[in-house]
Amino acid sequence: MKKILITLTAVIVLAAGCQQNPPPQNNVTIENTAPAGFDVNKLAQLVKTSTDPQTLEKGINNPNNHINNLDLDKDGNIDYLKVEENGPNKLKVVDDVSDADSVTVARIKIDPDSTNHTADLNVTGNPQYAGENNYYHSSFSFTDFLLLSYLMRPHPYYMPMYHYGYYPSYYTRVRTVSSFRPTTSPAMSSRTSRSSLSNPNRSQRSFSSRGSQPVRSGGFGHSSSGRSGFGRSRGFGRRR
């Protein structure tokens, strides 16, 4: 009986010690991309003043324009963004997150009206990256819209030759800005109410990802051969 009492006492003491010092647990934090890493309003202004998609692409990646603050590959530097012409009067801004994964950051649609000599500009940003004010709409006259002269003449669709790890010589790595705040204007509005983003998943992240709509790289035109046409030659850019 005495031995049983001693054994029970030892078990109680051991249980109390386990409660006071519980074993450490691995806490896993699911990291979500911070919103408002891309300025739709400033992109719209740049679209209006750009002469062609290549000029627009260069302006987006100019850190002095404060349009892009995305770091989706989590290397601490602002990502390089591509501009692709994916249809008549349609452009999209693409971020190559890796060799195998790309996301569409924003879509641009321009509707010219030859009767009134005006054009409607619609820019729709991916709400996960552009924040709440992710939609821009405004109208401009033909004379104020330099990009129209490019879009309205016959031309092959612009497809950039650069891809993840290989960039143009003008691109320099810049650290992300912790206090980045997108601008707003009367032309901006919010469309986040259409879908819940309180707990975005991978499908929401791919506003249009490579999985559902392949992102083509290559020269000018409609080639869907992907990156293989250019290989990994450093002559087309440089690896960061």
GUTOR-541746 format. One record per residue (C-alpha): x, y, z. Coordinates in steps of 0.05 Angstrom, whole numbers, plus 5000, padded with zeros to 4 digits. Each point is the difference from the previous one (the first is absolute). Example, Ala and Ser with C-alpha at 12.3 -4.5 7.8 and 13.67 -1.06 7.14 Angstrom:
524649105156
502750694987
***
This chain:
500050005000
505750475017
503349854933
493650154963
499250675037
507250194982
498849824927
493650414996
503450595032
505749974949
495049974942
496250625027
506550395008
502249814930
493350214970
500250675035
507050134973
497749854929
494350505007
504650545026
505249884945
496349764938
504349754943
501850524948
495650014938
501750214929
495750614983
499050054925
498250694973
496850024931
503050614968
495350404956
502250524950
499050695028
495050414960
501550674969
506649804969
498050274932
497250694982
494449954949
498950754997
507350154981
499949434950
494050314966
503650674994
506049654971
495749624949
497350664975
506950304988
503649374974
501249944925
500149234998
499949405047
507649975005
500250725024
494549845050
503849395025
506350425011
496050535037
496749495046
506949745020
502950695011
500350075077
499450754994
492849924975
498049635065
495149544965
502549325022
502049765069
498649264991
504749475026
496349354985
506349574997
501850245070
507250194985
499550695031
500250364933
494550314957
498149514944
500850144927
493250054965
498649844927
494850314954
496649534951
495250174944
494749455004
494750254953
497450614960
501050615044
501549555060
506349975043
501749655064
505550085052
503249355020
504749805057
504249384990
500349745071
504549424980
502049614938
493449635004
495150495032
497450674975
494350445023
496350564965
500550635042
495550454958
495950004936
499450604953
494450104949
499350594954
493650134961
501050544946
493950374972
501750284931
493550394997
501650425061
507649944994
500349765071
502349365034
497849665064
505649735043
498449445049
505449735046
498249425046
505149815052
500549335036
496950195067
505149595038
505650434974
496650674985
496050065063
492850245006
500350544947
501549514944
495950274943
501150624957
495550294946
500650654961
499350294930
505150384960
500250344933
504249684945
505050575003
501249875074
500849254992
506849864969
499349245004
494150014952
504350154940
503649345013
493749595015
496050254940
505249844947
501249294974
505449665043
502049335030
498249935073
505650195047
502849425040
506250165043
506149564993
501850045074
498049515053
501549805072
507450095013
501550354933
498650744995
501850604957
506350405014
496150595028
497049585056
503550065068
498249655063
496650475050
497949825071
492650015014
497050625033
496849855068
495650635000
497449924929
493150324993
496250014933
497050654977
492650104987
496050434952
492650124983
500849494944
501749455050
494949545030
499949365040
497749334974
502449565056
492849895024
498949514943
504349475032
502449865070
507450105011
500249925075
503449334990
502449994927
502249344972
504449834942
494550034948
498250715023
507350184997
500249804927
495850594975
502449644938
505749535015
504249564956
495849405022
493650254969
502750434943
507349884980
504350625001
503850024935
507050264993
503850104937
500850514945
494750424966
493749684973
495549445022
505149465012
498049525055
506649635000
501550275069
507050145023
503349454960
500550464940
505050435036
502949485047
503850285059
504950434963
502650575042
500350424937
492650185008
500850255070
503549865065
498749545057
498850345067
***
